[in-house]
Amino acid sequence: MARFRWRTLIICLACILVISAWSFWIADASDAIFQSLRCGLCHKPDRKSAGPSLPEIARAYSGQQQGLVQYLKGESEPLLDFGKRQMMEPKLARTREISDTERRDLADYILSFRGK
């Protein structure tokens, strides 16, 4: 019986490690997309810059991941518009070129800043 408990404990710990590693990998992949598209030049995690901060965007799109994906795909207007839409247009052309999965990952990355 004690042997079974140890086996169960080891299996549970292994699962936790795998899930944690997977979560970190996903976050790194999403951050890599954000960085490769150079979104961070205008959208900062801690302050407003040339564009709204990541927390501002995340709060505006809270609970609306699909709305953010549609915006990144060029299918909708932004919920936040600070009169810089023209400046953002060339960058949006790049978000239209990435895959749907990458676009969803990018949206999830941005939305992860909601509580920050």
Backbone as XML, in Angstrom:
<?xml version="1.0"?>
<chain id="A" units="angstrom">
  <residue number="1" name="MET">
    <atom name="N" x="0.820" y="-1.189" z="0.000"/>
    <atom name="CA" x="0.000" y="0.000" z="0.000"/>
    <atom name="C" x="0.868" y="1.259" z="0.000"/>
  </residue>
  <residue number="2" name="ALA">
    <atom name="N" x="1.903" y="1.286" z="0.827"/>
    <atom name="CA" x="2.800" y="2.444" z="0.862"/>
    <atom name="C" x="3.484" y="2.620" z="-0.490"/>
  </residue>
  <residue number="3" name="ARG">
    <atom name="N" x="3.789" y="1.528" z="-1.137"/>
    <atom name="CA" x="4.418" y="1.563" z="-2.449"/>
    <atom name="C" x="3.495" y="2.254" z="-3.456"/>
  </residue>
  <residue number="4" name="PHE">
    <atom name="N" x="2.233" y="1.951" z="-3.412"/>
    <atom name="CA" x="1.260" y="2.573" z="-4.312"/>
    <atom name="C" x="1.189" y="4.075" z="-4.081"/>
  </residue>
  <residue number="5" name="ARG">
    <atom name="N" x="1.208" y="4.498" z="-2.848"/>
    <atom name="CA" x="1.155" y="5.923" z="-2.544"/>
    <atom name="C" x="2.371" y="6.649" z="-3.095"/>
  </residue>
  <residue number="6" name="TRP">
    <atom name="N" x="3.554" y="6.057" z="-2.937"/>
    <atom name="CA" x="4.762" y="6.692" z="-3.476"/>
    <atom name="C" x="4.674" y="6.792" z="-4.992"/>
  </residue>
  <residue number="7" name="ARG">
    <atom name="N" x="4.195" y="5.751" z="-5.623"/>
    <atom name="CA" x="4.062" y="5.755" z="-7.084"/>
    <atom name="C" x="3.085" y="6.849" z="-7.514"/>
  </residue>
  <residue number="8" name="THR">
    <atom name="N" x="1.982" y="6.955" z="-6.817"/>
    <atom name="CA" x="0.992" y="7.985" z="-7.122"/>
    <atom name="C" x="1.587" y="9.374" z="-6.929"/>
  </residue>
  <residue number="9" name="LEU">
    <atom name="N" x="2.313" y="9.559" z="-5.843"/>
    <atom name="CA" x="2.952" y="10.846" z="-5.577"/>
    <atom name="C" x="3.956" y="11.191" z="-6.676"/>
  </residue>
  <residue number="10" name="ILE">
    <atom name="N" x="4.754" y="10.242" z="-7.074"/>
    <atom name="CA" x="5.751" y="10.479" z="-8.133"/>
    <atom name="C" x="5.064" y="10.815" z="-9.449"/>
  </residue>
  <residue number="11" name="ILE">
    <atom name="N" x="4.004" y="10.118" z="-9.770"/>
    <atom name="CA" x="3.263" y="10.395" z="-11.007"/>
    <atom name="C" x="2.662" y="11.795" z="-10.960"/>
  </residue>
  <residue number="12" name="CYS">
    <atom name="N" x="2.093" y="12.171" z="-9.822"/>
    <atom name="CA" x="1.515" y="13.518" z="-9.682"/>
    <atom name="C" x="2.583" y="14.590" z="-9.834"/>
  </residue>
  <residue number="13" name="LEU">
    <atom name="N" x="3.726" y="14.404" z="-9.205"/>
    <atom name="CA" x="4.812" y="15.375" z="-9.324"/>
    <atom name="C" x="5.317" y="15.477" z="-10.757"/>
  </residue>
  <residue number="14" name="ALA">
    <atom name="N" x="5.419" y="14.362" z="-11.433"/>
    <atom name="CA" x="5.852" y="14.366" z="-12.828"/>
    <atom name="C" x="4.860" y="15.135" z="-13.700"/>
  </residue>
  <residue number="15" name="CYS">
    <atom name="N" x="3.585" y="14.925" z="-13.458"/>
    <atom name="CA" x="2.554" y="15.650" z="-14.219"/>
    <atom name="C" x="2.653" y="17.147" z="-13.976"/>
  </residue>
  <residue number="16" name="ILE">
    <atom name="N" x="2.864" y="17.529" z="-12.732"/>
    <atom name="CA" x="3.002" y="18.952" z="-12.406"/>
    <atom name="C" x="4.198" y="19.554" z="-13.130"/>
  </residue>
  <residue number="17" name="LEU">
    <atom name="N" x="5.301" y="18.841" z="-13.141"/>
    <atom name="CA" x="6.502" y="19.325" z="-13.836"/>
    <atom name="C" x="6.264" y="19.472" z="-15.336"/>
  </residue>
  <residue number="18" name="VAL">
    <atom name="N" x="5.606" y="18.504" z="-15.929"/>
    <atom name="CA" x="5.328" y="18.564" z="-17.368"/>
    <atom name="C" x="4.406" y="19.729" z="-17.687"/>
  </residue>
  <residue number="19" name="ILE">
    <atom name="N" x="3.360" y="19.908" z="-16.905"/>
    <atom name="CA" x="2.419" y="21.010" z="-17.135"/>
    <atom name="C" x="3.114" y="22.347" z="-16.949"/>
  </residue>
  <residue number="20" name="SER">
    <atom name="N" x="3.954" y="22.464" z="-15.923"/>
    <atom name="CA" x="4.683" y="23.716" z="-15.689"/>
    <atom name="C" x="5.621" y="24.020" z="-16.854"/>
  </residue>
  <residue number="21" name="ALA">
    <atom name="N" x="6.353" y="23.016" z="-17.289"/>
    <atom name="CA" x="7.278" y="23.213" z="-18.409"/>
    <atom name="C" x="6.510" y="23.622" z="-19.666"/>
  </residue>
  <residue number="22" name="TRP">
    <atom name="N" x="5.368" y="22.996" z="-19.906"/>
    <atom name="CA" x="4.547" y="23.328" z="-21.072"/>
    <atom name="C" x="4.068" y="24.777" z="-20.997"/>
  </residue>
  <residue number="23" name="SER">
    <atom name="N" x="3.633" y="25.207" z="-19.827"/>
    <atom name="CA" x="3.160" y="26.582" z="-19.640"/>
    <atom name="C" x="4.267" y="27.587" z="-19.924"/>
  </residue>
  <residue number="24" name="PHE">
    <atom name="N" x="5.469" y="27.302" z="-19.418"/>
    <atom name="CA" x="6.592" y="28.205" z="-19.674"/>
    <atom name="C" x="6.937" y="28.232" z="-21.156"/>
  </residue>
  <residue number="25" name="TRP">
    <atom name="N" x="6.880" y="27.075" z="-21.824"/>
    <atom name="CA" x="7.189" y="27.023" z="-23.246"/>
    <atom name="C" x="6.179" y="27.846" z="-24.035"/>
  </residue>
  <residue number="26" name="ILE">
    <atom name="N" x="4.907" y="27.726" z="-23.719"/>
    <atom name="CA" x="3.867" y="28.489" z="-24.411"/>
    <atom name="C" x="4.090" y="29.979" z="-24.197"/>
  </residue>
  <residue number="27" name="ALA">
    <atom name="N" x="4.370" y="30.387" z="-22.963"/>
    <atom name="CA" x="4.612" y="31.806" z="-22.675"/>
    <atom name="C" x="5.814" y="32.310" z="-23.453"/>
  </residue>
  <residue number="28" name="ASP">
    <atom name="N" x="6.875" y="31.506" z="-23.514"/>
    <atom name="CA" x="8.066" y="31.900" z="-24.266"/>
    <atom name="C" x="7.759" y="32.018" z="-25.753"/>
  </residue>
  <residue number="29" name="ALA">
    <atom name="N" x="6.963" y="31.087" z="-26.279"/>
    <atom name="CA" x="6.613" y="31.131" z="-27.696"/>
    <atom name="C" x="5.781" y="32.372" z="-28.006"/>
  </residue>
  <residue number="30" name="SER">
    <atom name="N" x="4.845" y="32.702" z="-27.134"/>
    <atom name="CA" x="4.009" y="33.883" z="-27.335"/>
    <atom name="C" x="4.837" y="35.157" z="-27.244"/>
  </residue>
  <residue number="31" name="ASP">
    <atom name="N" x="5.742" y="35.202" z="-26.267"/>
    <atom name="CA" x="6.632" y="36.353" z="-26.122"/>
    <atom name="C" x="7.522" y="36.476" z="-27.361"/>
  </residue>
  <residue number="32" name="ALA">
    <atom name="N" x="7.958" y="35.349" z="-27.899"/>
    <atom name="CA" x="8.804" y="35.371" z="-29.096"/>
    <atom name="C" x="8.054" y="35.968" z="-30.293"/>
  </residue>
  <residue number="33" name="ILE">
    <atom name="N" x="6.775" y="35.646" z="-30.418"/>
    <atom name="CA" x="5.967" y="36.224" z="-31.498"/>
    <atom name="C" x="5.861" y="37.732" z="-31.297"/>
  </residue>
  <residue number="34" name="PHE">
    <atom name="N" x="5.557" y="38.144" z="-30.068"/>
    <atom name="CA" x="5.445" y="39.560" z="-29.725"/>
    <atom name="C" x="6.740" y="40.293" z="-30.072"/>
  </residue>
  <residue number="35" name="GLN">
    <atom name="N" x="7.872" y="39.693" z="-29.710"/>
    <atom name="CA" x="9.170" y="40.323" z="-29.961"/>
    <atom name="C" x="9.507" y="40.319" z="-31.453"/>
  </residue>
  <residue number="36" name="SER">
    <atom name="N" x="9.232" y="39.218" z="-32.146"/>
    <atom name="CA" x="9.589" y="39.138" z="-33.564"/>
    <atom name="C" x="8.802" y="40.136" z="-34.413"/>
  </residue>
  <residue number="37" name="LEU">
    <atom name="N" x="7.583" y="40.427" z="-33.995"/>
    <atom name="CA" x="6.775" y="41.415" z="-34.711"/>
    <atom name="C" x="7.116" y="42.841" z="-34.277"/>
  </residue>
  <residue number="38" name="ARG">
    <atom name="N" x="7.969" y="42.947" z="-33.267"/>
    <atom name="CA" x="8.439" y="44.229" z="-32.730"/>
    <atom name="C" x="7.302" y="45.065" z="-32.130"/>
  </residue>
  <residue number="39" name="CYS">
    <atom name="N" x="6.322" y="44.375" z="-31.573"/>
    <atom name="CA" x="5.188" y="45.048" z="-30.930"/>
    <atom name="C" x="5.653" y="45.860" z="-29.724"/>
  </residue>
  <residue number="40" name="GLY">
    <atom name="N" x="6.714" y="45.376" z="-29.073"/>
    <atom name="CA" x="7.209" y="46.012" z="-27.866"/>
    <atom name="C" x="7.802" y="47.395" z="-28.088"/>
  </residue>
  <residue number="41" name="LEU">
    <atom name="N" x="8.023" y="47.766" z="-29.343"/>
    <atom name="CA" x="8.521" y="49.114" z="-29.600"/>
    <atom name="C" x="7.500" y="50.162" z="-29.169"/>
  </residue>
  <residue number="42" name="CYS">
    <atom name="N" x="6.245" y="49.858" z="-29.322"/>
    <atom name="CA" x="5.185" y="50.820" z="-29.000"/>
    <atom name="C" x="4.333" y="50.401" z="-27.805"/>
  </residue>
  <residue number="43" name="HIS">
    <atom name="N" x="4.260" y="49.113" z="-27.521"/>
    <atom name="CA" x="3.393" y="48.592" z="-26.461"/>
    <atom name="C" x="4.251" y="48.002" z="-25.351"/>
  </residue>
  <residue number="44" name="LYS">
    <atom name="N" x="4.337" y="48.713" z="-24.238"/>
    <atom name="CA" x="5.179" y="48.334" z="-23.104"/>
    <atom name="C" x="4.344" y="47.640" z="-22.033"/>
  </residue>
  <residue number="45" name="PRO">
    <atom name="N" x="4.973" y="46.756" z="-21.266"/>
    <atom name="CA" x="4.238" y="46.065" z="-20.207"/>
    <atom name="C" x="3.984" y="46.921" z="-18.969"/>
  </residue>
  <residue number="46" name="ASP">
    <atom name="N" x="4.683" y="48.038" z="-18.858"/>
    <atom name="CA" x="4.594" y="48.814" z="-17.622"/>
    <atom name="C" x="4.225" y="50.281" z="-17.807"/>
  </residue>
  <residue number="47" name="ARG">
    <atom name="N" x="4.068" y="50.720" z="-19.045"/>
    <atom name="CA" x="3.732" y="52.131" z="-19.254"/>
    <atom name="C" x="3.234" y="52.362" z="-20.678"/>
  </residue>
  <residue number="48" name="LYS">
    <atom name="N" x="2.540" y="53.471" z="-20.843"/>
    <atom name="CA" x="2.101" y="53.915" z="-22.155"/>
    <atom name="C" x="3.328" y="54.454" z="-22.883"/>
  </residue>
  <residue number="49" name="SER">
    <atom name="N" x="3.417" y="54.187" z="-24.153"/>
    <atom name="CA" x="4.548" y="54.655" z="-24.956"/>
    <atom name="C" x="3.952" y="55.270" z="-26.224"/>
  </residue>
  <residue number="50" name="ALA">
    <atom name="N" x="4.426" y="54.860" z="-27.369"/>
    <atom name="CA" x="3.843" y="55.352" z="-28.618"/>
    <atom name="C" x="2.419" y="54.818" z="-28.790"/>
  </residue>
  <residue number="51" name="GLY">
    <atom name="N" x="2.132" y="53.715" z="-28.116"/>
    <atom name="CA" x="0.798" y="53.128" z="-28.155"/>
    <atom name="C" x="0.353" y="52.788" z="-26.750"/>
  </residue>
  <residue number="52" name="PRO">
    <atom name="N" x="-0.854" y="52.278" z="-26.598"/>
    <atom name="CA" x="-1.329" y="51.910" z="-25.260"/>
    <atom name="C" x="-0.468" y="50.797" z="-24.667"/>
  </residue>
  <residue number="53" name="SER">
    <atom name="N" x="-0.379" y="50.777" z="-23.348"/>
    <atom name="CA" x="0.402" y="49.731" z="-22.681"/>
    <atom name="C" x="-0.314" y="48.383" z="-22.825"/>
  </residue>
  <residue number="54" name="LEU">
    <atom name="N" x="0.434" y="47.325" z="-22.600"/>
    <atom name="CA" x="-0.167" y="45.992" z="-22.661"/>
    <atom name="C" x="-1.300" y="45.826" z="-21.651"/>
  </residue>
  <residue number="55" name="PRO">
    <atom name="N" x="-1.150" y="46.312" z="-20.411"/>
    <atom name="CA" x="-2.295" y="46.203" z="-19.484"/>
    <atom name="C" x="-3.533" y="46.975" z="-19.961"/>
  </residue>
  <residue number="56" name="GLU">
    <atom name="N" x="-3.334" y="48.138" z="-20.603"/>
    <atom name="CA" x="-4.489" y="48.891" z="-21.118"/>
    <atom name="C" x="-5.212" y="48.094" z="-22.204"/>
  </residue>
  <residue number="57" name="ILE">
    <atom name="N" x="-4.439" y="47.500" z="-23.095"/>
    <atom name="CA" x="-5.036" y="46.694" z="-24.165"/>
    <atom name="C" x="-5.754" y="45.492" z="-23.563"/>
  </residue>
  <residue number="58" name="ALA">
    <atom name="N" x="-5.084" y="44.831" z="-22.616"/>
    <atom name="CA" x="-5.663" y="43.637" z="-21.991"/>
    <atom name="C" x="-6.965" y="43.958" z="-21.273"/>
  </residue>
  <residue number="59" name="ARG">
    <atom name="N" x="-7.026" y="45.091" z="-20.593"/>
    <atom name="CA" x="-8.278" y="45.475" z="-19.907"/>
    <atom name="C" x="-9.376" y="45.782" z="-20.923"/>
  </residue>
  <residue number="60" name="ALA">
    <atom name="N" x="-9.031" y="46.456" z="-22.016"/>
    <atom name="CA" x="-10.034" y="46.795" z="-23.030"/>
    <atom name="C" x="-10.620" y="45.540" z="-23.675"/>
  </residue>
  <residue number="61" name="TYR">
    <atom name="N" x="-9.773" y="44.534" z="-23.871"/>
    <atom name="CA" x="-10.210" y="43.296" z="-24.535"/>
    <atom name="C" x="-10.489" y="42.164" z="-23.550"/>
  </residue>
  <residue number="62" name="SER">
    <atom name="N" x="-10.620" y="42.478" z="-22.275"/>
    <atom name="CA" x="-10.868" y="41.458" z="-21.257"/>
    <atom name="C" x="-12.090" y="40.628" z="-21.620"/>
  </residue>
  <residue number="63" name="GLY">
    <atom name="N" x="-11.910" y="39.332" z="-21.678"/>
    <atom name="CA" x="-13.007" y="38.433" z="-22.026"/>
    <atom name="C" x="-13.381" y="38.450" z="-23.496"/>
  </residue>
  <residue number="64" name="GLN">
    <atom name="N" x="-12.560" y="39.097" z="-24.324"/>
    <atom name="CA" x="-12.864" y="39.215" z="-25.750"/>
    <atom name="C" x="-11.672" y="38.796" z="-26.600"/>
  </residue>
  <residue number="65" name="GLN">
    <atom name="N" x="-11.122" y="37.629" z="-26.295"/>
    <atom name="CA" x="-9.956" y="37.145" z="-27.039"/>
    <atom name="C" x="-10.225" y="37.131" z="-28.535"/>
  </residue>
  <residue number="66" name="GLN">
    <atom name="N" x="-11.399" y="36.670" z="-28.927"/>
    <atom name="CA" x="-11.724" y="36.601" z="-30.355"/>
    <atom name="C" x="-11.771" y="37.997" z="-30.976"/>
  </residue>
  <residue number="67" name="GLY">
    <atom name="N" x="-12.231" y="38.991" z="-30.243"/>
    <atom name="CA" x="-12.245" y="40.361" z="-30.746"/>
    <atom name="C" x="-10.843" y="40.881" z="-31.005"/>
  </residue>
  <residue number="68" name="LEU">
    <atom name="N" x="-9.918" y="40.551" z="-30.113"/>
    <atom name="CA" x="-8.525" y="40.958" z="-30.305"/>
    <atom name="C" x="-7.916" y="40.223" z="-31.489"/>
  </residue>
  <residue number="69" name="VAL">
    <atom name="N" x="-8.214" y="38.944" z="-31.618"/>
    <atom name="CA" x="-7.728" y="38.166" z="-32.766"/>
    <atom name="C" x="-8.257" y="38.773" z="-34.067"/>
  </residue>
  <residue number="70" name="GLN">
    <atom name="N" x="-9.528" y="39.135" z="-34.092"/>
    <atom name="CA" x="-10.106" y="39.753" z="-35.298"/>
    <atom name="C" x="-9.427" y="41.071" z="-35.624"/>
  </residue>
  <residue number="71" name="TYR">
    <atom name="N" x="-9.126" y="41.865" z="-34.601"/>
    <atom name="CA" x="-8.414" y="43.116" z="-34.835"/>
    <atom name="C" x="-7.018" y="42.843" z="-35.405"/>
  </residue>
  <residue number="72" name="LEU">
    <atom name="N" x="-6.311" y="41.882" z="-34.814"/>
    <atom name="CA" x="-4.966" y="41.545" z="-35.300"/>
    <atom name="C" x="-5.001" y="40.975" z="-36.710"/>
  </residue>
  <residue number="73" name="LYS">
    <atom name="N" x="-6.137" y="40.421" z="-37.080"/>
    <atom name="CA" x="-6.309" y="39.868" z="-38.427"/>
    <atom name="C" x="-6.770" y="40.944" z="-39.417"/>
  </residue>
  <residue number="74" name="GLY">
    <atom name="N" x="-7.105" y="42.122" z="-38.894"/>
    <atom name="CA" x="-7.563" y="43.212" z="-39.750"/>
    <atom name="C" x="-9.032" y="43.156" z="-40.081"/>
  </residue>
  <residue number="75" name="GLU">
    <atom name="N" x="-9.792" y="42.417" z="-39.270"/>
    <atom name="CA" x="-11.217" y="42.230" z="-39.540"/>
    <atom name="C" x="-12.125" y="43.099" z="-38.682"/>
  </residue>
  <residue number="76" name="SER">
    <atom name="N" x="-11.549" y="43.897" z="-37.782"/>
    <atom name="CA" x="-12.377" y="44.767" z="-36.949"/>
    <atom name="C" x="-11.595" y="46.012" z="-36.561"/>
  </residue>
  <residue number="77" name="GLU">
    <atom name="N" x="-12.317" y="46.974" z="-36.052"/>
    <atom name="CA" x="-11.709" y="48.219" z="-35.578"/>
    <atom name="C" x="-11.180" y="48.007" z="-34.159"/>
  </residue>
  <residue number="78" name="PRO">
    <atom name="N" x="-10.200" y="48.781" z="-33.746"/>
    <atom name="CA" x="-9.672" y="48.613" z="-32.390"/>
    <atom name="C" x="-10.653" y="49.140" z="-31.341"/>
  </residue>
  <residue number="79" name="LEU">
    <atom name="N" x="-10.624" y="48.528" z="-30.178"/>
    <atom name="CA" x="-11.435" y="49.040" z="-29.063"/>
    <atom name="C" x="-10.772" y="50.272" z="-28.460"/>
  </residue>
  <residue number="80" name="LEU">
    <atom name="N" x="-9.458" y="50.362" z="-28.597"/>
    <atom name="CA" x="-8.700" y="51.530" z="-28.143"/>
    <atom name="C" x="-8.173" y="52.238" z="-29.378"/>
  </residue>
  <residue number="81" name="ASP">
    <atom name="N" x="-8.456" y="53.504" z="-29.496"/>
    <atom name="CA" x="-7.924" y="54.258" z="-30.628"/>
    <atom name="C" x="-7.473" y="55.615" z="-30.117"/>
  </residue>
  <residue number="82" name="PHE">
    <atom name="N" x="-6.187" y="55.830" z="-30.176"/>
    <atom name="CA" x="-5.614" y="57.086" z="-29.708"/>
    <atom name="C" x="-5.182" y="57.953" z="-30.876"/>
  </residue>
  <residue number="83" name="GLY">
    <atom name="N" x="-5.865" y="57.804" z="-32.013"/>
    <atom name="CA" x="-5.557" y="58.595" z="-33.189"/>
    <atom name="C" x="-4.278" y="58.164" z="-33.887"/>
  </residue>
  <residue number="84" name="LYS">
    <atom name="N" x="-3.833" y="56.956" z="-33.613"/>
    <atom name="CA" x="-2.588" y="56.480" z="-34.211"/>
    <atom name="C" x="-2.824" y="55.277" z="-35.126"/>
  </residue>
  <residue number="85" name="ARG">
    <atom name="N" x="-4.043" y="55.137" z="-35.551"/>
    <atom name="CA" x="-4.409" y="53.993" z="-36.406"/>
    <atom name="C" x="-3.536" y="53.945" z="-37.651"/>
  </residue>
  <residue number="86" name="GLN">
    <atom name="N" x="-3.267" y="55.100" z="-38.257"/>
    <atom name="CA" x="-2.457" y="55.151" z="-39.468"/>
    <atom name="C" x="-1.036" y="54.647" z="-39.197"/>
  </residue>
  <residue number="87" name="MET">
    <atom name="N" x="-0.500" y="55.006" z="-38.037"/>
    <atom name="CA" x="0.838" y="54.564" z="-37.666"/>
    <atom name="C" x="0.865" y="53.053" z="-37.409"/>
  </residue>
  <residue number="88" name="MET">
    <atom name="N" x="-0.231" y="52.505" z="-36.938"/>
    <atom name="CA" x="-0.317" y="51.082" z="-36.609"/>
    <atom name="C" x="-0.536" y="50.209" z="-37.843"/>
  </residue>
  <residue number="89" name="GLU">
    <atom name="N" x="-1.065" y="50.760" z="-38.891"/>
    <atom name="CA" x="-1.439" y="49.976" z="-40.077"/>
    <atom name="C" x="-0.303" y="49.112" z="-40.641"/>
  </residue>
  <residue number="90" name="PRO">
    <atom name="N" x="0.924" y="49.641" z="-40.817"/>
    <atom name="CA" x="1.989" y="48.766" z="-41.335"/>
    <atom name="C" x="2.293" y="47.594" z="-40.395"/>
  </residue>
  <residue number="91" name="LYS">
    <atom name="N" x="2.176" y="47.809" z="-39.111"/>
    <atom name="CA" x="2.410" y="46.714" z="-38.154"/>
    <atom name="C" x="1.301" y="45.674" z="-38.239"/>
  </residue>
  <residue number="92" name="LEU">
    <atom name="N" x="0.063" y="46.135" z="-38.438"/>
    <atom name="CA" x="-1.053" y="45.192" z="-38.568"/>
    <atom name="C" x="-0.902" y="44.327" z="-39.810"/>
  </residue>
  <residue number="93" name="ALA">
    <atom name="N" x="-0.255" y="44.854" z="-40.828"/>
    <atom name="CA" x="-0.010" y="44.046" z="-42.020"/>
    <atom name="C" x="0.813" y="42.811" z="-41.649"/>
  </residue>
  <residue number="94" name="ARG">
    <atom name="N" x="1.720" y="42.959" z="-40.698"/>
    <atom name="CA" x="2.539" y="41.828" z="-40.263"/>
    <atom name="C" x="1.720" y="40.837" z="-39.435"/>
  </residue>
  <residue number="95" name="THR">
    <atom name="N" x="0.777" y="41.319" z="-38.630"/>
    <atom name="CA" x="-0.029" y="40.389" z="-37.835"/>
    <atom name="C" x="-1.015" y="39.626" z="-38.715"/>
  </residue>
  <residue number="96" name="ARG">
    <atom name="N" x="-1.307" y="40.156" z="-39.874"/>
    <atom name="CA" x="-2.193" y="39.445" z="-40.813"/>
    <atom name="C" x="-1.457" y="38.296" z="-41.493"/>
  </residue>
  <residue number="97" name="GLU">
    <atom name="N" x="-0.127" y="38.365" z="-41.524"/>
    <atom name="CA" x="0.679" y="37.359" z="-42.220"/>
    <atom name="C" x="0.982" y="36.135" z="-41.367"/>
  </residue>
  <residue number="98" name="ILE">
    <atom name="N" x="0.837" y="36.232" z="-40.064"/>
    <atom name="CA" x="1.150" y="35.086" z="-39.217"/>
    <atom name="C" x="-0.025" y="34.110" z="-39.217"/>
  </residue>
  <residue number="99" name="SER">
    <atom name="N" x="0.216" y="32.924" z="-38.733"/>
    <atom name="CA" x="-0.838" y="31.900" z="-38.738"/>
    <atom name="C" x="-1.921" y="32.238" z="-37.707"/>
  </residue>
  <residue number="100" name="ASP">
    <atom name="N" x="-3.068" y="31.611" z="-37.870"/>
    <atom name="CA" x="-4.167" y="31.809" z="-36.918"/>
    <atom name="C" x="-3.744" y="31.394" z="-35.508"/>
  </residue>
  <residue number="101" name="THR">
    <atom name="N" x="-2.982" y="30.313" z="-35.407"/>
    <atom name="CA" x="-2.508" y="29.852" z="-34.104"/>
    <atom name="C" x="-1.581" y="30.883" z="-33.472"/>
  </residue>
  <residue number="102" name="GLU">
    <atom name="N" x="-0.657" y="31.424" z="-34.248"/>
    <atom name="CA" x="0.247" y="32.449" z="-33.726"/>
    <atom name="C" x="-0.523" y="33.702" z="-33.319"/>
  </residue>
  <residue number="103" name="ARG">
    <atom name="N" x="-1.533" y="34.041" z="-34.083"/>
    <atom name="CA" x="-2.349" y="35.220" z="-33.765"/>
    <atom name="C" x="-3.094" y="35.010" z="-32.450"/>
  </residue>
  <residue number="104" name="ARG">
    <atom name="N" x="-3.634" y="33.814" z="-32.245"/>
    <atom name="CA" x="-4.317" y="33.498" z="-30.977"/>
    <atom name="C" x="-3.319" y="33.515" z="-29.819"/>
  </residue>
  <residue number="105" name="ASP">
    <atom name="N" x="-2.132" y="32.964" z="-30.052"/>
    <atom name="CA" x="-1.100" y="32.982" z="-29.011"/>
    <atom name="C" x="-0.700" y="34.413" z="-28.671"/>
  </residue>
  <residue number="106" name="LEU">
    <atom name="N" x="-0.579" y="35.255" z="-29.683"/>
    <atom name="CA" x="-0.242" y="36.661" z="-29.455"/>
    <atom name="C" x="-1.337" y="37.346" z="-28.649"/>
  </residue>
  <residue number="107" name="ALA">
    <atom name="N" x="-2.583" y="37.093" z="-29.005"/>
    <atom name="CA" x="-3.712" y="37.675" z="-28.266"/>
    <atom name="C" x="-3.696" y="37.197" z="-26.813"/>
  </residue>
  <residue number="108" name="ASP">
    <atom name="N" x="-3.456" y="35.911" z="-26.603"/>
    <atom name="CA" x="-3.396" y="35.383" z="-25.237"/>
    <atom name="C" x="-2.257" y="36.024" z="-24.454"/>
  </residue>
  <residue number="109" name="TYR">
    <atom name="N" x="-1.135" y="36.239" z="-25.106"/>
    <atom name="CA" x="0.003" y="36.891" z="-24.450"/>
    <atom name="C" x="-0.380" y="38.302" z="-24.012"/>
  </residue>
  <residue number="110" name="ILE">
    <atom name="N" x="-0.994" y="39.047" z="-24.900"/>
    <atom name="CA" x="-1.413" y="40.423" z="-24.576"/>
    <atom name="C" x="-2.431" y="40.398" z="-23.439"/>
  </residue>
  <residue number="111" name="LEU">
    <atom name="N" x="-3.396" y="39.497" z="-23.519"/>
    <atom name="CA" x="-4.429" y="39.423" z="-22.494"/>
    <atom name="C" x="-3.891" y="38.972" z="-21.133"/>
  </residue>
  <residue number="112" name="SER">
    <atom name="N" x="-2.730" y="38.337" z="-21.121"/>
    <atom name="CA" x="-2.134" y="37.912" z="-19.853"/>
    <atom name="C" x="-1.692" y="39.096" z="-18.995"/>
  </residue>
  <residue number="113" name="PHE">
    <atom name="N" x="-1.670" y="40.291" z="-19.555"/>
    <atom name="CA" x="-1.263" y="41.491" z="-18.812"/>
    <atom name="C" x="-2.449" y="42.190" z="-18.144"/>
  </residue>
  <residue number="114" name="ARG">
    <atom name="N" x="-3.620" y="41.605" z="-18.194"/>
    <atom name="CA" x="-4.827" y="42.251" z="-17.667"/>
    <atom name="C" x="-4.709" y="42.660" z="-16.208"/>
  </residue>
  <residue number="115" name="GLY">
    <atom name="N" x="-4.195" y="41.808" z="-15.380"/>
    <atom name="CA" x="-4.135" y="42.109" z="-13.953"/>
    <atom name="C" x="-2.870" y="42.826" z="-13.527"/>
  </residue>
  <residue number="116" name="LYS">
    <atom name="N" x="-2.084" y="43.250" z="-14.465"/>
    <atom name="CA" x="-0.792" y="43.868" z="-14.116"/>
    <atom name="C" x="-0.809" y="45.363" z="-14.170"/>
  </residue>
</chain>
